[in-house]
């Protein structure tokens, strides 16, 4: 049982840091100087990313507690830890998306109308300092 819990912890930690590294530019863009062209996820995309991070973090903690042989009541842990973590990270992610959009609007960036990527996870739009920097 310890091997199973250890493998779950390793999986959750790997997925958490993998998602964090993959989407770090989307989150850190709020705090860094803007490039000539930037990408912006949809608001729903930011919430989905936050949800994914929260799920892997929460279930990693639960399996880590199991690994330490703590008596874990999964129902209570889900209500007390998992759901608040999901709501908190989802809300923070939405706040990051709104702040990034506001930063782009205040800097006078324009949306490149011909450039857009849509998938089940998110919609990504490209913004540029001027219309000349958009691909034609």
Phi and psi in radians as a Rosetta constraint file:
Dihedral C 1 N 2 CA 2 C 2 CIRCULARHARMONIC -1.143 0.35
Dihedral N 2 CA 2 C 2 N 3 CIRCULARHARMONIC -0.658 0.35
Dihedral C 2 N 3 CA 3 C 3 CIRCULARHARMONIC -1.122 0.35
Dihedral N 3 CA 3 C 3 N 4 CIRCULARHARMONIC -0.722 0.35
Dihedral C 3 N 4 CA 4 C 4 CIRCULARHARMONIC -1.099 0.35
Dihedral N 4 CA 4 C 4 N 5 CIRCULARHARMONIC -0.797 0.35
Dihedral C 4 N 5 CA 5 C 5 CIRCULARHARMONIC -1.179 0.35
Dihedral N 5 CA 5 C 5 N 6 CIRCULARHARMONIC -0.670 0.35
Dihedral C 5 N 6 CA 6 C 6 CIRCULARHARMONIC -1.110 0.35
Dihedral N 6 CA 6 C 6 N 7 CIRCULARHARMONIC -0.736 0.35
Dihedral C 6 N 7 CA 7 C 7 CIRCULARHARMONIC -1.150 0.35
Dihedral N 7 CA 7 C 7 N 8 CIRCULARHARMONIC -0.621 0.35
Dihedral C 7 N 8 CA 8 C 8 CIRCULARHARMONIC -1.154 0.35
Dihedral N 8 CA 8 C 8 N 9 CIRCULARHARMONIC -0.726 0.35
Dihedral C 8 N 9 CA 9 C 9 CIRCULARHARMONIC -1.100 0.35
Dihedral N 9 CA 9 C 9 N 10 CIRCULARHARMONIC -0.812 0.35
Dihedral C 9 N 10 CA 10 C 10 CIRCULARHARMONIC -1.069 0.35
Dihedral N 10 CA 10 C 10 N 11 CIRCULARHARMONIC -0.743 0.35
Dihedral C 10 N 11 CA 11 C 11 CIRCULARHARMONIC -1.087 0.35
Dihedral N 11 CA 11 C 11 N 12 CIRCULARHARMONIC -0.826 0.35
Dihedral C 11 N 12 CA 12 C 12 CIRCULARHARMONIC -1.128 0.35
Dihedral N 12 CA 12 C 12 N 13 CIRCULARHARMONIC -0.737 0.35
Dihedral C 12 N 13 CA 13 C 13 CIRCULARHARMONIC -1.148 0.35
Dihedral N 13 CA 13 C 13 N 14 CIRCULARHARMONIC -0.744 0.35
Dihedral C 13 N 14 CA 14 C 14 CIRCULARHARMONIC -1.084 0.35
Dihedral N 14 CA 14 C 14 N 15 CIRCULARHARMONIC -0.788 0.35
Dihedral C 14 N 15 CA 15 C 15 CIRCULARHARMONIC -1.163 0.35
Dihedral N 15 CA 15 C 15 N 16 CIRCULARHARMONIC -0.691 0.35
Dihedral C 15 N 16 CA 16 C 16 CIRCULARHARMONIC -1.064 0.35
Dihedral N 16 CA 16 C 16 N 17 CIRCULARHARMONIC -0.881 0.35
Dihedral C 16 N 17 CA 17 C 17 CIRCULARHARMONIC -1.254 0.35
Dihedral N 17 CA 17 C 17 N 18 CIRCULARHARMONIC -0.560 0.35
Dihedral C 17 N 18 CA 18 C 18 CIRCULARHARMONIC -1.103 0.35
Dihedral N 18 CA 18 C 18 N 19 CIRCULARHARMONIC -0.828 0.35
Dihedral C 18 N 19 CA 19 C 19 CIRCULARHARMONIC -1.108 0.35
Dihedral N 19 CA 19 C 19 N 20 CIRCULARHARMONIC -0.698 0.35
Dihedral C 19 N 20 CA 20 C 20 CIRCULARHARMONIC -1.073 0.35
Dihedral N 20 CA 20 C 20 N 21 CIRCULARHARMONIC -0.786 0.35
Dihedral C 20 N 21 CA 21 C 21 CIRCULARHARMONIC -1.224 0.35
Dihedral N 21 CA 21 C 21 N 22 CIRCULARHARMONIC -0.645 0.35
Dihedral C 21 N 22 CA 22 C 22 CIRCULARHARMONIC -1.148 0.35
Dihedral N 22 CA 22 C 22 N 23 CIRCULARHARMONIC -0.681 0.35
Dihedral C 22 N 23 CA 23 C 23 CIRCULARHARMONIC -1.827 0.35
Dihedral N 23 CA 23 C 23 N 24 CIRCULARHARMONIC 0.259 0.35
Dihedral C 23 N 24 CA 24 C 24 CIRCULARHARMONIC -1.076 0.35
Dihedral N 24 CA 24 C 24 N 25 CIRCULARHARMONIC -0.631 0.35
Dihedral C 24 N 25 CA 25 C 25 CIRCULARHARMONIC -1.139 0.35
Dihedral N 25 CA 25 C 25 N 26 CIRCULARHARMONIC -0.592 0.35
Dihedral C 25 N 26 CA 26 C 26 CIRCULARHARMONIC -1.171 0.35
Dihedral N 26 CA 26 C 26 N 27 CIRCULARHARMONIC -0.614 0.35
Dihedral C 26 N 27 CA 27 C 27 CIRCULARHARMONIC -1.524 0.35
Dihedral N 27 CA 27 C 27 N 28 CIRCULARHARMONIC -0.669 0.35
Dihedral C 27 N 28 CA 28 C 28 CIRCULARHARMONIC -1.418 0.35
Dihedral N 28 CA 28 C 28 N 29 CIRCULARHARMONIC -0.186 0.35
Dihedral C 28 N 29 CA 29 C 29 CIRCULARHARMONIC -1.072 0.35
Dihedral N 29 CA 29 C 29 N 30 CIRCULARHARMONIC -0.457 0.35
Dihedral C 29 N 30 CA 30 C 30 CIRCULARHARMONIC -1.148 0.35
Dihedral N 30 CA 30 C 30 N 31 CIRCULARHARMONIC -0.581 0.35
Dihedral C 30 N 31 CA 31 C 31 CIRCULARHARMONIC -1.759 0.35
Dihedral N 31 CA 31 C 31 N 32 CIRCULARHARMONIC -0.104 0.35
Dihedral C 31 N 32 CA 32 C 32 CIRCULARHARMONIC -1.933 0.35
Dihedral N 32 CA 32 C 32 N 33 CIRCULARHARMONIC 2.840 0.35
Dihedral C 32 N 33 CA 33 C 33 CIRCULARHARMONIC -1.115 0.35
Dihedral N 33 CA 33 C 33 N 34 CIRCULARHARMONIC 2.580 0.35
Dihedral C 33 N 34 CA 34 C 34 CIRCULARHARMONIC -1.391 0.35
Dihedral N 34 CA 34 C 34 N 35 CIRCULARHARMONIC 2.436 0.35
Dihedral C 34 N 35 CA 35 C 35 CIRCULARHARMONIC -1.469 0.35
Dihedral N 35 CA 35 C 35 N 36 CIRCULARHARMONIC 3.125 0.35
Dihedral C 35 N 36 CA 36 C 36 CIRCULARHARMONIC -1.140 0.35
Dihedral N 36 CA 36 C 36 N 37 CIRCULARHARMONIC -0.649 0.35
Dihedral C 36 N 37 CA 37 C 37 CIRCULARHARMONIC -2.237 0.35
Dihedral N 37 CA 37 C 37 N 38 CIRCULARHARMONIC 2.313 0.35
Dihedral C 37 N 38 CA 38 C 38 CIRCULARHARMONIC -2.307 0.35
Dihedral N 38 CA 38 C 38 N 39 CIRCULARHARMONIC 2.723 0.35
Dihedral C 38 N 39 CA 39 C 39 CIRCULARHARMONIC -1.848 0.35
Dihedral N 39 CA 39 C 39 N 40 CIRCULARHARMONIC 2.546 0.35
Dihedral C 39 N 40 CA 40 C 40 CIRCULARHARMONIC -2.358 0.35
Dihedral N 40 CA 40 C 40 N 41 CIRCULARHARMONIC 2.188 0.35
Dihedral C 40 N 41 CA 41 C 41 CIRCULARHARMONIC -1.351 0.35
Dihedral N 41 CA 41 C 41 N 42 CIRCULARHARMONIC 2.807 0.35
Dihedral C 41 N 42 CA 42 C 42 CIRCULARHARMONIC -1.251 0.35
Dihedral N 42 CA 42 C 42 N 43 CIRCULARHARMONIC 2.839 0.35
Dihedral C 42 N 43 CA 43 C 43 CIRCULARHARMONIC -1.059 0.35
Dihedral N 43 CA 43 C 43 N 44 CIRCULARHARMONIC -0.718 0.35
Dihedral C 43 N 44 CA 44 C 44 CIRCULARHARMONIC -1.086 0.35
Dihedral N 44 CA 44 C 44 N 45 CIRCULARHARMONIC -0.605 0.35
Dihedral C 44 N 45 CA 45 C 45 CIRCULARHARMONIC -1.115 0.35
Dihedral N 45 CA 45 C 45 N 46 CIRCULARHARMONIC -0.738 0.35
Dihedral C 45 N 46 CA 46 C 46 CIRCULARHARMONIC -1.095 0.35
Dihedral N 46 CA 46 C 46 N 47 CIRCULARHARMONIC -0.711 0.35
Dihedral C 46 N 47 CA 47 C 47 CIRCULARHARMONIC -1.147 0.35
Dihedral N 47 CA 47 C 47 N 48 CIRCULARHARMONIC -0.717 0.35
Dihedral C 47 N 48 CA 48 C 48 CIRCULARHARMONIC -1.112 0.35
Dihedral N 48 CA 48 C 48 N 49 CIRCULARHARMONIC -0.693 0.35
Dihedral C 48 N 49 CA 49 C 49 CIRCULARHARMONIC -1.116 0.35
Dihedral N 49 CA 49 C 49 N 50 CIRCULARHARMONIC -0.799 0.35
Dihedral C 49 N 50 CA 50 C 50 CIRCULARHARMONIC -1.079 0.35
Dihedral N 50 CA 50 C 50 N 51 CIRCULARHARMONIC -0.683 0.35
Dihedral C 50 N 51 CA 51 C 51 CIRCULARHARMONIC -1.088 0.35
Dihedral N 51 CA 51 C 51 N 52 CIRCULARHARMONIC -0.792 0.35
Dihedral C 51 N 52 CA 52 C 52 CIRCULARHARMONIC -1.077 0.35
Dihedral N 52 CA 52 C 52 N 53 CIRCULARHARMONIC -0.775 0.35
Dihedral C 52 N 53 CA 53 C 53 CIRCULARHARMONIC -1.069 0.35
Dihedral N 53 CA 53 C 53 N 54 CIRCULARHARMONIC -0.750 0.35
Dihedral C 53 N 54 CA 54 C 54 CIRCULARHARMONIC -1.137 0.35
Dihedral N 54 CA 54 C 54 N 55 CIRCULARHARMONIC -0.729 0.35
Dihedral C 54 N 55 CA 55 C 55 CIRCULARHARMONIC -1.098 0.35
Dihedral N 55 CA 55 C 55 N 56 CIRCULARHARMONIC -0.823 0.35
Dihedral C 55 N 56 CA 56 C 56 CIRCULARHARMONIC -1.165 0.35
Dihedral N 56 CA 56 C 56 N 57 CIRCULARHARMONIC -0.659 0.35
Dihedral C 56 N 57 CA 57 C 57 CIRCULARHARMONIC -1.134 0.35
Dihedral N 57 CA 57 C 57 N 58 CIRCULARHARMONIC -0.842 0.35
Dihedral C 57 N 58 CA 58 C 58 CIRCULARHARMONIC -1.132 0.35
Dihedral N 58 CA 58 C 58 N 59 CIRCULARHARMONIC -0.831 0.35
Dihedral C 58 N 59 CA 59 C 59 CIRCULARHARMONIC -1.270 0.35
Dihedral N 59 CA 59 C 59 N 60 CIRCULARHARMONIC -0.425 0.35
Dihedral C 59 N 60 CA 60 C 60 CIRCULARHARMONIC -1.142 0.35
Dihedral N 60 CA 60 C 60 N 61 CIRCULARHARMONIC -0.723 0.35
Dihedral C 60 N 61 CA 61 C 61 CIRCULARHARMONIC -1.149 0.35
Dihedral N 61 CA 61 C 61 N 62 CIRCULARHARMONIC -0.758 0.35
Dihedral C 61 N 62 CA 62 C 62 CIRCULARHARMONIC -1.051 0.35
Dihedral N 62 CA 62 C 62 N 63 CIRCULARHARMONIC -0.808 0.35
Dihedral C 62 N 63 CA 63 C 63 CIRCULARHARMONIC -1.227 0.35
Dihedral N 63 CA 63 C 63 N 64 CIRCULARHARMONIC -0.517 0.35
Dihedral C 63 N 64 CA 64 C 64 CIRCULARHARMONIC -1.150 0.35
Dihedral N 64 CA 64 C 64 N 65 CIRCULARHARMONIC -0.708 0.35
Dihedral C 64 N 65 CA 65 C 65 CIRCULARHARMONIC -1.136 0.35
Dihedral N 65 CA 65 C 65 N 66 CIRCULARHARMONIC -0.655 0.35
Dihedral C 65 N 66 CA 66 C 66 CIRCULARHARMONIC -1.107 0.35
Dihedral N 66 CA 66 C 66 N 67 CIRCULARHARMONIC -0.672 0.35
Dihedral C 66 N 67 CA 67 C 67 CIRCULARHARMONIC -1.083 0.35
Dihedral N 67 CA 67 C 67 N 68 CIRCULARHARMONIC -0.603 0.35
Dihedral C 67 N 68 CA 68 C 68 CIRCULARHARMONIC -1.418 0.35
Dihedral N 68 CA 68 C 68 N 69 CIRCULARHARMONIC 0.093 0.35
Dihedral C 68 N 69 CA 69 C 69 CIRCULARHARMONIC 1.095 0.35
Dihedral N 69 CA 69 C 69 N 70 CIRCULARHARMONIC 0.589 0.35
Dihedral C 69 N 70 CA 70 C 70 CIRCULARHARMONIC -1.388 0.35
Dihedral N 70 CA 70 C 70 N 71 CIRCULARHARMONIC 2.552 0.35
Dihedral C 70 N 71 CA 71 C 71 CIRCULARHARMONIC -1.371 0.35
Dihedral N 71 CA 71 C 71 N 72 CIRCULARHARMONIC 1.783 0.35
Dihedral C 71 N 72 CA 72 C 72 CIRCULARHARMONIC -1.779 0.35
Dihedral N 72 CA 72 C 72 N 73 CIRCULARHARMONIC 2.062 0.35
Dihedral C 72 N 73 CA 73 C 73 CIRCULARHARMONIC -1.539 0.35
Dihedral N 73 CA 73 C 73 N 74 CIRCULARHARMONIC 1.841 0.35
Dihedral C 73 N 74 CA 74 C 74 CIRCULARHARMONIC -1.085 0.35
Dihedral N 74 CA 74 C 74 N 75 CIRCULARHARMONIC -0.643 0.35
Dihedral C 74 N 75 CA 75 C 75 CIRCULARHARMONIC -1.080 0.35
Dihedral N 75 CA 75 C 75 N 76 CIRCULARHARMONIC -0.801 0.35
Dihedral C 75 N 76 CA 76 C 76 CIRCULARHARMONIC -1.179 0.35
Dihedral N 76 CA 76 C 76 N 77 CIRCULARHARMONIC -0.677 0.35
Dihedral C 76 N 77 CA 77 C 77 CIRCULARHARMONIC -1.129 0.35
Dihedral N 77 CA 77 C 77 N 78 CIRCULARHARMONIC -0.680 0.35
Dihedral C 77 N 78 CA 78 C 78 CIRCULARHARMONIC -1.136 0.35
Dihedral N 78 CA 78 C 78 N 79 CIRCULARHARMONIC -0.761 0.35
Dihedral C 78 N 79 CA 79 C 79 CIRCULARHARMONIC -1.264 0.35
Dihedral N 79 CA 79 C 79 N 80 CIRCULARHARMONIC -0.703 0.35
Dihedral C 79 N 80 CA 80 C 80 CIRCULARHARMONIC -1.493 0.35
Dihedral N 80 CA 80 C 80 N 81 CIRCULARHARMONIC -0.466 0.35
Dihedral C 80 N 81 CA 81 C 81 CIRCULARHARMONIC -2.133 0.35
Dihedral N 81 CA 81 C 81 N 82 CIRCULARHARMONIC -0.851 0.35
Dihedral C 81 N 82 CA 82 C 82 CIRCULARHARMONIC -1.190 0.35
Dihedral N 82 CA 82 C 82 N 83 CIRCULARHARMONIC -0.918 0.35
Dihedral C 82 N 83 CA 83 C 83 CIRCULARHARMONIC -1.083 0.35
Dihedral N 83 CA 83 C 83 N 84 CIRCULARHARMONIC -0.811 0.35
Dihedral C 83 N 84 CA 84 C 84 CIRCULARHARMONIC -1.093 0.35
Dihedral N 84 CA 84 C 84 N 85 CIRCULARHARMONIC -0.612 0.35
Dihedral C 84 N 85 CA 85 C 85 CIRCULARHARMONIC -1.121 0.35
Dihedral N 85 CA 85 C 85 N 86 CIRCULARHARMONIC -0.752 0.35
Dihedral C 85 N 86 CA 86 C 86 CIRCULARHARMONIC -1.106 0.35
Dihedral N 86 CA 86 C 86 N 87 CIRCULARHARMONIC -0.797 0.35
Dihedral C 86 N 87 CA 87 C 87 CIRCULARHARMONIC -1.130 0.35
Dihedral N 87 CA 87 C 87 N 88 CIRCULARHARMONIC -0.751 0.35
Dihedral C 87 N 88 CA 88 C 88 CIRCULARHARMONIC -1.118 0.35
Dihedral N 88 CA 88 C 88 N 89 CIRCULARHARMONIC -0.905 0.35
Dihedral C 88 N 89 CA 89 C 89 CIRCULARHARMONIC -1.203 0.35
Dihedral N 89 CA 89 C 89 N 90 CIRCULARHARMONIC -0.600 0.35
Dihedral C 89 N 90 CA 90 C 90 CIRCULARHARMONIC -1.110 0.35
Dihedral N 90 CA 90 C 90 N 91 CIRCULARHARMONIC -0.765 0.35
Dihedral C 90 N 91 CA 91 C 91 CIRCULARHARMONIC -1.140 0.35
Dihedral N 91 CA 91 C 91 N 92 CIRCULARHARMONIC -0.743 0.35
Dihedral C 91 N 92 CA 92 C 92 CIRCULARHARMONIC -1.090 0.35
Dihedral N 92 CA 92 C 92 N 93 CIRCULARHARMONIC -0.700 0.35
Dihedral C 92 N 93 CA 93 C 93 CIRCULARHARMONIC -1.131 0.35
Dihedral N 93 CA 93 C 93 N 94 CIRCULARHARMONIC -0.720 0.35
Dihedral C 93 N 94 CA 94 C 94 CIRCULARHARMONIC -1.123 0.35
Dihedral N 94 CA 94 C 94 N 95 CIRCULARHARMONIC -0.687 0.35
Dihedral C 94 N 95 CA 95 C 95 CIRCULARHARMONIC -1.087 0.35
Dihedral N 95 CA 95 C 95 N 96 CIRCULARHARMONIC -0.687 0.35
Dihedral C 95 N 96 CA 96 C 96 CIRCULARHARMONIC -1.114 0.35
Dihedral N 96 CA 96 C 96 N 97 CIRCULARHARMONIC -0.777 0.35
Dihedral C 96 N 97 CA 97 C 97 CIRCULARHARMONIC -1.069 0.35
Dihedral N 97 CA 97 C 97 N 98 CIRCULARHARMONIC -0.764 0.35
Dihedral C 97 N 98 CA 98 C 98 CIRCULARHARMONIC -1.138 0.35
Dihedral N 98 CA 98 C 98 N 99 CIRCULARHARMONIC -0.720 0.35
Dihedral C 98 N 99 CA 99 C 99 CIRCULARHARMONIC -1.136 0.35
Dihedral N 99 CA 99 C 99 N 100 CIRCULARHARMONIC -0.699 0.35
Dihedral C 99 N 100 CA 100 C 100 CIRCULARHARMONIC -1.152 0.35
Dihedral N 100 CA 100 C 100 N 101 CIRCULARHARMONIC -0.750 0.35
Dihedral C 100 N 101 CA 101 C 101 CIRCULARHARMONIC -1.071 0.35
Dihedral N 101 CA 101 C 101 N 102 CIRCULARHARMONIC -0.760 0.35
Dihedral C 101 N 102 CA 102 C 102 CIRCULARHARMONIC -1.123 0.35
Dihedral N 102 CA 102 C 102 N 103 CIRCULARHARMONIC -0.689 0.35
Dihedral C 102 N 103 CA 103 C 103 CIRCULARHARMONIC -1.090 0.35
Dihedral N 103 CA 103 C 103 N 104 CIRCULARHARMONIC -0.724 0.35
Dihedral C 103 N 104 CA 104 C 104 CIRCULARHARMONIC -1.166 0.35
Dihedral N 104 CA 104 C 104 N 105 CIRCULARHARMONIC -0.734 0.35
Dihedral C 104 N 105 CA 105 C 105 CIRCULARHARMONIC -1.117 0.35
Dihedral N 105 CA 105 C 105 N 106 CIRCULARHARMONIC -0.745 0.35
Dihedral C 105 N 106 CA 106 C 106 CIRCULARHARMONIC -1.180 0.35
Dihedral N 106 CA 106 C 106 N 107 CIRCULARHARMONIC -0.507 0.35
Dihedral C 106 N 107 CA 107 C 107 CIRCULARHARMONIC -1.460 0.35
Dihedral N 107 CA 107 C 107 N 108 CIRCULARHARMONIC -0.084 0.35
Dihedral C 107 N 108 CA 108 C 108 CIRCULARHARMONIC 1.420 0.35
Dihedral N 108 CA 108 C 108 N 109 CIRCULARHARMONIC 0.412 0.35
Dihedral C 108 N 109 CA 109 C 109 CIRCULARHARMONIC -1.265 0.35
Dihedral N 109 CA 109 C 109 N 110 CIRCULARHARMONIC 2.603 0.35
Dihedral C 109 N 110 CA 110 C 110 CIRCULARHARMONIC -1.972 0.35
Dihedral N 110 CA 110 C 110 N 111 CIRCULARHARMONIC 2.588 0.35
Dihedral C 110 N 111 CA 111 C 111 CIRCULARHARMONIC -1.410 0.35
Dihedral N 111 CA 111 C 111 N 112 CIRCULARHARMONIC 2.270 0.35
Dihedral C 111 N 112 CA 112 C 112 CIRCULARHARMONIC -1.389 0.35
Dihedral N 112 CA 112 C 112 N 113 CIRCULARHARMONIC 1.877 0.35
Dihedral C 112 N 113 CA 113 C 113 CIRCULARHARMONIC -1.191 0.35
Dihedral N 113 CA 113 C 113 N 114 CIRCULARHARMONIC -0.571 0.35
Dihedral C 113 N 114 CA 114 C 114 CIRCULARHARMONIC -1.463 0.35
Dihedral N 114 CA 114 C 114 N 115 CIRCULARHARMONIC -0.135 0.35
Dihedral C 114 N 115 CA 115 C 115 CIRCULARHARMONIC -1.977 0.35
Dihedral N 115 CA 115 C 115 N 116 CIRCULARHARMONIC 1.978 0.35
Dihedral C 115 N 116 CA 116 C 116 CIRCULARHARMONIC -2.785 0.35
Dihedral N 116 CA 116 C 116 N 117 CIRCULARHARMONIC 2.458 0.35
Dihedral C 116 N 117 CA 117 C 117 CIRCULARHARMONIC -2.164 0.35
Dihedral N 117 CA 117 C 117 N 118 CIRCULARHARMONIC 2.226 0.35
Dihedral C 117 N 118 CA 118 C 118 CIRCULARHARMONIC -2.122 0.35
Dihedral N 118 CA 118 C 118 N 119 CIRCULARHARMONIC 2.434 0.35
Dihedral C 118 N 119 CA 119 C 119 CIRCULARHARMONIC -2.569 0.35
Dihedral N 119 CA 119 C 119 N 120 CIRCULARHARMONIC -3.104 0.35
Dihedral C 119 N 120 CA 120 C 120 CIRCULARHARMONIC -1.170 0.35
Dihedral N 120 CA 120 C 120 N 121 CIRCULARHARMONIC -0.518 0.35
Dihedral C 120 N 121 CA 121 C 121 CIRCULARHARMONIC -1.347 0.35
Dihedral N 121 CA 121 C 121 N 122 CIRCULARHARMONIC -0.780 0.35
Dihedral C 121 N 122 CA 122 C 122 CIRCULARHARMONIC -2.869 0.35
Dihedral N 122 CA 122 C 122 N 123 CIRCULARHARMONIC 2.966 0.35
Dihedral C 122 N 123 CA 123 C 123 CIRCULARHARMONIC -1.996 0.35
Dihedral N 123 CA 123 C 123 N 124 CIRCULARHARMONIC 2.258 0.35
Dihedral C 123 N 124 CA 124 C 124 CIRCULARHARMONIC -1.957 0.35
Dihedral N 124 CA 124 C 124 N 125 CIRCULARHARMONIC 2.244 0.35
Dihedral C 124 N 125 CA 125 C 125 CIRCULARHARMONIC -2.030 0.35
Dihedral N 125 CA 125 C 125 N 126 CIRCULARHARMONIC 2.585 0.35
Dihedral C 125 N 126 CA 126 C 126 CIRCULARHARMONIC -1.787 0.35
Dihedral N 126 CA 126 C 126 N 127 CIRCULARHARMONIC 2.329 0.35
Dihedral C 126 N 127 CA 127 C 127 CIRCULARHARMONIC -2.090 0.35
Dihedral N 127 CA 127 C 127 N 128 CIRCULARHARMONIC 2.554 0.35
Dihedral C 127 N 128 CA 128 C 128 CIRCULARHARMONIC -2.363 0.35
Dihedral N 128 CA 128 C 128 N 129 CIRCULARHARMONIC 2.799 0.35
Dihedral C 128 N 129 CA 129 C 129 CIRCULARHARMONIC -1.111 0.35
Dihedral N 129 CA 129 C 129 N 130 CIRCULARHARMONIC -0.613 0.35
Dihedral C 129 N 130 CA 130 C 130 CIRCULARHARMONIC -2.518 0.35
Dihedral N 130 CA 130 C 130 N 131 CIRCULARHARMONIC 2.844 0.35
Dihedral C 130 N 131 CA 131 C 131 CIRCULARHARMONIC -1.137 0.35
Dihedral N 131 CA 131 C 131 N 132 CIRCULARHARMONIC -0.423 0.35
Dihedral C 131 N 132 CA 132 C 132 CIRCULARHARMONIC -1.150 0.35
Dihedral N 132 CA 132 C 132 N 133 CIRCULARHARMONIC -0.483 0.35
Dihedral C 132 N 133 CA 133 C 133 CIRCULARHARMONIC -1.425 0.35
Dihedral N 133 CA 133 C 133 N 134 CIRCULARHARMONIC -0.153 0.35
Dihedral C 133 N 134 CA 134 C 134 CIRCULARHARMONIC -1.391 0.35
Dihedral N 134 CA 134 C 134 N 135 CIRCULARHARMONIC 2.555 0.35
Dihedral C 134 N 135 CA 135 C 135 CIRCULARHARMONIC -1.237 0.35
Dihedral N 135 CA 135 C 135 N 136 CIRCULARHARMONIC 2.499 0.35
